[in-house]
Amino acid sequence: YMQYTCRLKDAKILIVSPPCLPDSLMEGNLAGFFDESSAPKSRQLAYWFRLVADQFSCAFFDAGEIAELSPLDHLHLSPEGHHILAEKMADQVKLLLG
């Protein structure tokens, strides 16, 4: 365990958990880069990211609550998904900066 501290006294940090990988990932053209455990493991990321955010008193945002991955490759956001994510993250940053 290593202790990290931010040297900027007034720094505001937003930790963002990515959207979960869908089970359909294994049907896409990038399946060779993953295995059957990839999608289930990705569903645990928000939990762990939130834990770290809480531990270090950072803000947390779960992108998986608002953004879905593209059905084209099951890995990246669609253009619409990027737009939605950008709008919601901008709202989160505005709240954080208050």
N, C-alpha and C positions, 0 to 999 in steps of 0.2 A: 504494500500500500504506500503510495506516494502522496504527500500533501502538496496541493497546488493552491496558490493564492494569486489573485489579480492585484497587481501593483497600482492600479488606477482606483483611487478611493471611491469615485463616483461612477464607476463603470456599471453599465446595465447590460446584462447578458441574457439573450434569449436562446434557449436550447430547443431545437426543432427535431422531433422524431419523424422519420420519413413514412410515407404510406407503406402498408404491408404488401408483401409480394403475394399475388394470388396463386391458388393451386394450379391455375391454368398456365403458369409460367413454364411448367414442364412440357407444355404442348407447343410453345413458341420456338422461334428460330434461335433463341439464346439459351435454350435448355441445357446445352452442353457445358455451360459455365456454372450450373447449379446442380443440386441433388434434391432428393425427396424431402430432406429436412429444411431446405431453405425457406419455403413459405411459412411453415409452422414457427421456425425460429424468428422470422421477421415480425410475427405477431406479438412477440415478447419485447420488441425494441422500445415501444412507448413506455412500458413499465420501467425498464432500466434507465431510459433517458430521463424520465420524471424523477426517479430516485436520485440520480446525479444532480438534477436541477434543484431538488429539495435540499440535498446535502450541501450544496454550495450557494444556496439562497439565490438561485437564478430563476428567471421566468421560464415557463415551459409552454410549448405549443405542439400539439399532435397533428401533424399535417394529414395523417391517415383519417382523421375525422371529417375532412372536407375534400380531400383529393383522391381520385382513383387513378390507377395506372391505365395506360392505353392498351386497348385490345390488340394493337398491332404487334407489340413485342412483349407485352405483359410486364414491362420493367420501367419504362419511362412515362412521364406524364404526357397527355395530349396537349395541343395548344390551348384548348379550353381549360384543361386542368391546371396548366401554368398560370393562366389568367386568374382563375379562382384562387389558387394558392397565393399569388402575388397580392390580390386584394385583401385576403384574410390576414396575411402576414403583415401587410401595411397597417391594418387595424391593430394588430398586436403590438407593433412597434410604437404606434401612437399612444396606446395605453401605457406602455412601458416608460415612455419618455414624459408622459403626463403633462 
